[in-house]
């Protein structure tokens, strides 16, 4: 059981930066929607462009 828990935390730690980045984008979009609907739509567009760009950069590294 201990090995299962430590393996789970090792897996989470491996992708911790990505999870934090996605959480930051989600909260930024949420904050923009709290400001106004138009700002929220634009923040979704900007975040999708950033995520698309970074996923292409990561795909080209391998």
N, C-alpha and C positions, 0 to 999 in steps of 0.2 A: 504494500500500500504506500509506503514511504517513497519507493522508486517511482510510482505512478505520479505522485504529487510533485516530486522534484523534476521529472520529465516534463510535466505540464508547465511548470514555471520556467524551465529552460526554453520551451517552445514559445511561451509568451514573451520572454525576454529577448528572444531572437527577432521578434517583430514588434518590439515595444515602440521603436521610433515611428514606424508606420502607423501604429494605432494612435499614438499621440498626435501625429500630423493630421490624421483623419478626424480625430476628436476636435482638434483646433479649428479645422475647416467647418465642421458641423456647428460648433458654437458661434463661429463668426457669421455663418449664414443665418443662424437663429437670431443673433443680435441685429443683423441687418433687417430681418423681417419684423423685429420689434420696433425698429425705427420707422419703416414704411414698407409697403408691399413692393413698390418699384425698386427700392434698394435691395430687397431680398431677392428679387428676380435677377438683378444685375450681379449680386454676389454669387448666386448659383452658377451663372454663366462664367464668371471669373474662376470660381473654384473648379469647375469642370475643365476649363482650359488648363489650369495648373496641374490637375491630376492627370489629364491626358498627356501633357508634355512630360511630366515626370515618369509616367508609365512607359512612354516611348524611350526615354533615356535609360531606364532600367532594362528594358528589353534589348537595347543595343549593347549593353555591357556584357551580356552573356553570350 
